[in-house]
Amino acid sequence: MAMAVVLVLMVVASLLFHFLSPWWLTPLASNWRQMDDTLTITLVITAIFFVVINLFIVYTLLRFRHREGRRAAYQPDNKKLERWLIVATSIAIMGLLAPGLFVYAAYVTVPANARDVEVIGQQWQWRFRYPGASGKLGRSSIDLISAANPFGLDPADPAGQDNVLVNNNELHLQINQPVRMLLRSLDTLHDFYVPPFRARMNMVPGMVTSFWFTPDKIGRYEVLCAQLCGVGHAGMRGYVVVEDAASFQKWLKAQPTFAQTMAPPALVAQAVAAAGAVTAAPAGDALVAQGKAVAESKACVACHTVDGSPRVGPTWKGLFGKTETMENGATALVDEAYLKNFIRNPQARVVKGFAPMMPKIEMSDTELEALVAYIKSFGTPPAVQSTQQAQKSAP
């Protein structure tokens, strides 16, 4: 009797939790209402079986409970019951699978007017690439990836010269414009997922996967990685901005092309001088600019900010010249030697308040020098350092 009561309470509690739960799907912001309909069908069918099976168990517990003087009848076969079970389960399985087959057929049938956008996943950062005026994405290869070319585009391919590159975690899309997302991963398995769009797809190293959708609501939506891709998985986030056509085109024109990012510094300086601006940047500024490129290509910016805001790693704002406290209570001055040693062997010491999740990143001595120069550019000014030291030494 106790087991029967427990099962009835479990069924009632499960139904109440579903209908009264505060956790529901995020508002739909794309064309994929079929995804929600398919999920609803799945929930209804599985709920019917859950309720029927558990209540049937309750019935059997009450109907055939032990009574003095009565013995259970042994019946190894029941053809009628077996036929009913086969028919019922077959119909239920078809009800679960058939809608999904129709939805998937539409999912892989890309409209002719869909715009291509490439998504590149890397621990723990997103990058995006758009076709230029030619309407084509240029060839890419993981062998071509470098600090100056983090997308790995082929400089010899004319189709890639006007490709628009977005080297940050924010993707812009035009409302009511179908878009085909072409997905690449540079290291491990990722999954590009925007919950309000419902659409998603795994990103497998060594191949290009794809899916499509049409954003139909203006707004700013969060991007998640839906595959456990490492210790920094939870921080692999970004944003999709859906906007009207005029705003999208204005934003797109402000982004650099591949040809512009690969232009030699000397040509850039000449172009700046021709425009009547400051002539040439000092060598230190050039090293800092190179360090910024290294930080972006090595995905450092996915864990570290330069504006003081918190993330999974320490912010670089005010880091250089600061005294850091380690997890074991020891302290260390953040100078060039500290930064180089930490970058080369990030697991040797753990900064207090941060998890030891930074991977060991391969980079040349030149790249390391540039990255340290970039981090130093956000450090504590010497005058402030002297004031801080004086305050610490004061009685």
C-alpha positions as CSV (number, residue, x, y, z in Angstrom):
1,M,0.0,0.0,0.0
2,A,2.8,2.4,0.9
3,M,4.5,1.9,-2.5
4,A,1.2,2.6,-4.3
5,V,0.7,5.9,-2.4
6,V,4.3,6.9,-3.3
7,L,3.8,6.2,-7.0
8,V,0.6,8.2,-7.1
9,L,2.2,11.2,-5.3
10,M,5.2,11.0,-7.7
11,V,2.8,11.2,-10.7
12,V,0.9,14.1,-9.3
13,A,4.0,16.0,-8.2
14,S,5.6,15.5,-11.7
15,L,2.5,16.9,-13.4
16,L,2.3,19.9,-11.1
17,F,6.0,20.6,-11.4
18,H,5.6,20.7,-15.2
19,F,2.6,23.0,-15.3
20,L,3.6,25.2,-12.4
21,S,7.4,25.3,-13.1
22,P,9.0,28.8,-13.5
23,W,11.5,27.2,-16.0
24,W,10.1,27.5,-19.5
25,L,11.7,27.9,-22.9
26,T,13.1,31.3,-23.8
27,P,10.9,33.4,-26.1
28,L,11.2,32.3,-29.7
29,A,13.1,34.7,-31.9
30,S,13.5,32.8,-35.2
31,N,11.5,30.8,-37.7
32,W,11.9,27.4,-35.9
33,R,8.6,27.1,-34.2
34,Q,8.6,23.5,-35.5
35,M,11.4,22.8,-32.9
36,D,9.0,23.9,-30.1
37,D,6.1,21.9,-31.6
38,T,8.3,18.8,-31.8
39,L,9.4,19.2,-28.2
40,T,5.8,19.5,-27.2
41,I,4.8,16.3,-29.0
42,T,7.7,14.5,-27.3
43,L,6.7,15.7,-23.8
44,V,3.0,14.8,-24.4
45,I,3.8,11.3,-25.6
46,T,6.3,10.5,-22.9
47,A,4.0,12.0,-20.2
48,I,1.2,9.8,-21.3
49,F,3.4,6.7,-21.0
50,F,4.8,7.9,-17.7
51,V,1.4,8.4,-16.2
52,V,-0.2,5.3,-17.6
53,I,2.6,2.9,-16.7
54,N,2.9,4.2,-13.1
55,L,-0.8,4.2,-12.5
56,F,-1.0,0.7,-14.0
57,I,1.7,-0.4,-11.4
58,V,-0.5,1.2,-8.7
59,Y,-3.5,-0.8,-10.0
60,T,-1.6,-4.1,-10.0
61,L,-0.2,-3.4,-6.5
62,L,-3.8,-2.9,-5.2
63,R,-5.6,-5.5,-7.4
64,F,-3.1,-8.3,-6.9
65,R,-1.8,-7.6,-3.4
66,H,-1.2,-10.4,-1.1
67,R,-4.3,-11.9,0.7
68,E,-4.5,-14.9,3.0
69,G,-5.6,-18.0,1.2
70,R,-5.1,-16.7,-2.3
71,R,-2.3,-17.7,-4.7
72,A,-1.0,-16.0,-7.8
73,A,-1.8,-17.5,-11.1
74,Y,1.2,-18.2,-13.3
75,Q,0.6,-17.0,-16.9
76,P,3.8,-16.9,-18.9
77,D,2.2,-15.7,-22.2
78,N,-0.6,-13.4,-23.0
79,K,-0.9,-12.9,-26.8
80,K,-3.6,-10.3,-26.6
81,L,-1.6,-8.1,-24.2
82,E,1.5,-8.5,-26.3
83,R,-0.3,-7.4,-29.5
84,W,-1.7,-4.3,-27.7
85,L,1.8,-3.4,-26.4
86,I,3.4,-3.8,-29.8
87,V,0.7,-1.6,-31.5
88,A,0.8,1.0,-28.8
89,T,4.6,1.3,-28.6
90,S,4.9,1.3,-32.4
91,I,2.4,4.2,-32.7
92,A,4.2,6.1,-29.9
93,I,7.6,5.6,-31.5
94,M,6.3,6.8,-34.9
95,G,4.8,9.8,-33.1
96,L,8.1,10.6,-31.6
97,L,10.3,10.2,-34.7
98,A,8.1,11.3,-37.6
99,P,7.8,15.0,-36.7
100,G,11.5,15.1,-36.1
101,L,12.3,13.7,-39.6
102,F,10.1,16.4,-41.2
103,V,11.7,19.2,-39.1
104,Y,15.3,17.9,-39.8
105,A,14.5,17.8,-43.6
106,A,13.6,21.5,-43.4
107,Y,16.6,22.1,-41.1
108,V,19.1,21.0,-43.8
109,T,17.3,22.5,-46.7
110,V,18.9,26.0,-46.9
111,P,16.9,28.7,-48.7
112,A,18.5,30.1,-51.9
113,N,18.6,33.7,-50.4
114,A,20.4,32.7,-47.2
115,R,23.4,34.7,-46.3
116,D,26.6,32.8,-45.3
117,V,28.2,33.5,-42.0
118,E,31.2,31.6,-40.7
119,V,31.6,30.9,-37.0
120,I,35.0,29.8,-35.6
121,G,35.1,28.3,-32.2
122,Q,38.3,28.1,-30.1
123,Q,38.9,27.6,-26.4
124,W,37.2,29.8,-25.2
125,Q,36.3,32.4,-27.8
126,W,34.1,33.0,-30.9
127,R,35.1,34.6,-34.2
128,F,32.9,35.4,-37.2
129,R,33.5,35.9,-40.9
130,Y,31.2,37.4,-43.6
131,P,31.5,37.4,-47.4
132,G,32.4,40.7,-48.9
133,A,31.2,42.3,-52.1
134,S,32.0,39.1,-54.1
135,G,29.5,37.2,-52.0
136,K,32.0,34.3,-51.4
137,L,34.0,33.1,-48.5
138,G,37.7,32.6,-49.2
139,R,39.6,29.4,-48.6
140,S,40.9,28.7,-45.1
141,S,43.3,26.2,-43.5
142,I,44.3,25.6,-39.9
143,D,47.9,25.5,-41.1
144,L,47.7,29.2,-42.0
145,I,46.6,30.3,-38.6
146,S,49.0,32.8,-36.9
147,A,48.8,35.9,-34.7
148,A,48.4,38.0,-37.8
149,N,46.0,35.6,-39.5
150,P,43.9,34.1,-36.7
151,F,41.2,33.0,-39.2
152,G,43.7,31.0,-41.2
153,L,42.6,32.5,-44.5
154,D,44.6,31.8,-47.7
155,P,46.2,35.1,-48.8
156,A,46.5,33.7,-52.4
157,D,42.7,33.3,-52.7
158,P,41.2,36.4,-54.3
159,A,37.7,35.5,-53.0
160,G,38.9,36.0,-49.4
161,Q,40.4,39.4,-49.7
162,D,37.2,41.2,-49.1
163,N,35.9,38.9,-46.4
164,V,34.8,40.8,-43.4
165,L,36.4,39.6,-40.1
166,V,35.0,40.0,-36.7
167,N,37.6,39.1,-34.1
168,N,35.4,39.3,-31.0
169,N,32.4,37.6,-29.5
170,E,29.7,39.7,-31.0
171,L,27.8,38.6,-34.1
172,H,25.4,41.0,-36.0
173,L,22.6,39.7,-38.2
174,Q,19.9,41.4,-40.2
175,I,16.3,40.8,-39.2
176,N,14.2,38.5,-41.5
177,Q,17.3,37.6,-43.5
178,P,17.9,33.8,-43.7
179,V,21.4,33.0,-42.6
180,R,23.4,29.8,-43.1
181,M,25.9,29.3,-40.3
182,L,29.1,27.6,-41.4
183,L,30.9,26.2,-38.3
184,R,34.6,25.5,-37.8
185,S,36.5,24.5,-34.6
186,L,40.2,25.1,-34.2
187,D,40.8,22.8,-31.3
188,T,38.1,20.6,-29.7
189,L,34.4,19.9,-30.0
190,H,32.2,23.0,-29.6
191,D,28.5,23.7,-30.2
192,F,27.2,27.1,-31.4
193,Y,23.8,27.7,-29.6
194,V,21.5,30.7,-29.2
195,P,18.5,29.5,-27.1
196,P,15.9,31.9,-28.5
197,F,16.8,30.7,-32.1
198,R,16.4,27.0,-31.1
199,A,18.8,26.1,-33.9
200,R,22.3,24.7,-33.0
201,M,25.0,22.4,-34.4
202,N,28.1,20.7,-33.2
203,M,31.5,22.1,-34.4
204,V,33.8,19.3,-35.2
205,P,37.6,19.9,-35.7
206,G,38.7,19.1,-39.3
207,M,35.3,19.6,-40.9
208,V,32.7,22.3,-41.6
209,T,29.2,21.8,-40.2
210,S,26.2,24.0,-40.9
211,F,22.6,24.9,-40.0
212,W,20.3,27.8,-40.9
213,F,17.6,30.0,-39.4
214,T,15.9,33.3,-39.9
215,P,16.0,35.8,-37.0
216,D,12.6,37.5,-36.7
217,K,12.9,39.7,-33.6
218,I,15.2,42.6,-33.1
219,G,17.3,42.2,-29.9
220,R,20.5,41.1,-28.3
221,Y,20.8,37.4,-27.5
222,E,23.4,35.4,-25.7
223,V,25.5,32.8,-27.4
224,L,26.4,29.6,-25.5
225,C,28.7,26.7,-26.2
226,A,26.5,23.6,-25.8
227,Q,29.4,21.1,-25.6
228,L,31.7,20.6,-22.7
229,C,34.9,21.9,-24.3
230,G,37.2,22.2,-21.3
231,V,37.6,23.9,-18.0
232,G,36.7,27.3,-19.5
233,H,33.5,26.0,-21.1
234,A,31.2,28.1,-18.9
235,G,32.9,31.3,-20.0
236,M,32.7,30.6,-23.7
237,R,29.9,33.1,-24.4
238,G,29.1,35.8,-26.9
239,Y,26.2,37.8,-28.2
240,V,24.1,38.0,-31.4
241,V,22.7,41.4,-32.2
242,V,19.6,41.3,-34.5
243,E,19.0,44.7,-36.1
244,D,17.3,46.3,-39.1
245,A,19.0,46.3,-42.5
246,A,20.3,49.9,-42.3
247,S,21.9,49.4,-38.9
248,F,23.4,46.0,-40.0
249,Q,25.0,47.5,-43.2
250,K,26.4,50.4,-41.2
251,W,28.0,48.0,-38.7
252,L,29.3,45.7,-41.4
253,K,31.0,48.5,-43.3
254,A,32.8,49.5,-40.1
255,Q,34.4,46.0,-39.8
256,P,37.9,45.3,-41.3
257,T,38.4,43.1,-44.3
258,F,41.0,40.4,-44.6
259,A,43.1,42.5,-47.0
260,Q,43.1,45.4,-44.5
261,T,44.2,43.2,-41.6
262,M,47.0,41.7,-43.6
263,A,48.3,45.1,-44.9
264,P,52.0,45.7,-43.9
265,P,52.4,48.3,-41.1
266,A,54.3,50.5,-43.4
267,L,51.4,50.8,-45.9
268,V,49.0,51.5,-43.0
269,A,51.3,54.3,-41.8
270,Q,51.4,55.7,-45.3
271,A,47.6,55.6,-45.6
272,V,47.3,57.4,-42.2
273,A,49.8,60.0,-43.3
274,A,48.0,60.6,-46.6
275,A,44.8,61.2,-44.7
276,G,46.5,64.0,-42.7
277,A,46.7,62.1,-39.4
278,V,49.7,61.4,-37.2
279,T,52.5,59.9,-39.4
280,A,54.1,56.8,-38.0
281,A,53.5,55.0,-34.7
282,P,56.4,54.6,-32.3
283,A,58.1,51.1,-32.2
284,G,56.5,50.5,-28.8
285,D,53.0,51.1,-30.1
286,A,53.7,48.7,-33.0
287,L,54.8,46.0,-30.4
288,V,51.6,46.6,-28.4
289,A,49.5,46.3,-31.6
290,Q,51.3,43.0,-32.3
291,G,50.6,41.9,-28.8
292,K,46.9,42.7,-29.2
293,A,46.8,40.5,-32.3
294,V,48.5,37.7,-30.3
295,A,46.0,38.0,-27.5
296,E,43.1,37.7,-30.0
297,S,44.6,34.9,-32.0
298,K,45.5,32.8,-28.9
299,A,42.0,33.5,-27.4
300,C,43.5,35.2,-24.4
301,V,40.7,37.8,-24.6
302,A,38.1,35.0,-23.9
303,C,39.3,34.9,-20.2
304,H,41.0,38.3,-19.6
305,T,39.5,41.7,-19.9
306,V,41.2,45.1,-20.3
307,D,38.6,47.2,-18.7
308,G,38.7,45.9,-15.2
309,S,35.5,43.8,-15.5
310,P,35.7,40.3,-13.9
311,R,36.0,37.1,-16.0
312,V,37.4,33.7,-15.5
313,G,41.0,35.1,-15.4
314,P,42.5,38.2,-13.8
315,T,41.8,41.5,-15.7
316,W,44.8,43.0,-17.4
317,K,43.8,46.5,-16.3
318,G,46.2,47.5,-13.6
319,L,47.8,44.1,-13.5
320,F,51.4,45.0,-14.4
321,G,53.1,46.4,-11.4
322,K,50.6,44.9,-9.0
323,T,51.4,42.5,-6.2
324,E,49.4,39.3,-6.7
325,T,48.6,36.9,-3.9
326,M,48.8,33.2,-4.7
327,E,46.5,30.4,-3.5
328,N,49.2,29.2,-1.0
329,G,49.5,32.7,0.5
330,A,52.7,33.7,-1.2
331,T,52.9,37.0,-3.0
332,A,54.6,38.0,-6.3
333,L,55.2,41.3,-8.1
334,V,53.7,41.3,-11.6
335,D,56.7,42.3,-13.7
336,E,57.9,41.1,-17.1
337,A,59.6,38.0,-15.7
338,Y,56.4,37.1,-13.8
339,L,54.2,37.4,-16.9
340,K,56.6,35.4,-19.1
341,N,56.9,32.6,-16.6
342,F,53.2,32.5,-16.0
343,I,52.3,32.4,-19.7
344,R,54.9,29.7,-20.4
345,N,53.8,27.6,-17.4
346,P,50.4,28.7,-16.2
347,Q,49.8,25.7,-13.8
348,A,53.0,26.4,-11.8
349,R,51.2,28.9,-9.6
350,V,47.5,29.6,-8.9
351,V,46.4,33.2,-8.3
352,K,44.1,33.4,-5.3
353,G,40.4,33.7,-6.3
354,F,40.9,32.1,-9.7
355,A,40.7,28.5,-10.9
356,P,43.8,26.9,-12.5
357,M,42.1,26.6,-15.9
358,M,44.6,28.5,-18.1
359,P,46.0,26.0,-20.7
360,K,49.6,26.0,-21.8
361,I,49.7,28.0,-25.0
362,E,52.4,27.6,-27.5
363,M,53.9,30.8,-28.8
364,S,57.3,32.1,-30.1
365,D,59.6,34.4,-28.1
366,T,58.6,37.2,-30.4
367,E,54.9,36.6,-29.8
368,L,55.6,36.4,-26.0
369,E,57.4,39.7,-26.0
370,A,54.6,41.4,-27.9
371,L,51.9,39.9,-25.6
372,V,53.8,41.1,-22.5
373,A,54.1,44.6,-24.0
374,Y,50.3,44.6,-24.6
375,I,49.6,43.5,-21.0
376,K,52.0,46.2,-19.7
377,S,50.1,48.9,-21.6
378,F,47.2,48.4,-19.2
379,G,49.4,48.3,-16.1
380,T,49.6,50.6,-13.1
381,P,51.4,53.8,-14.0
382,P,54.8,54.3,-12.2
383,A,53.6,57.3,-10.3
384,V,50.6,55.3,-8.9
385,Q,53.0,52.4,-8.1
386,S,55.2,54.7,-6.1
387,T,52.2,56.1,-4.2
388,Q,51.0,52.6,-3.4
389,Q,54.4,51.5,-2.2
390,A,54.7,54.5,0.0
391,Q,51.2,53.8,1.5
392,K,52.2,50.2,2.2
393,S,55.5,51.2,3.9
394,A,53.9,54.0,6.0
395,P,53.4,53.1,9.7
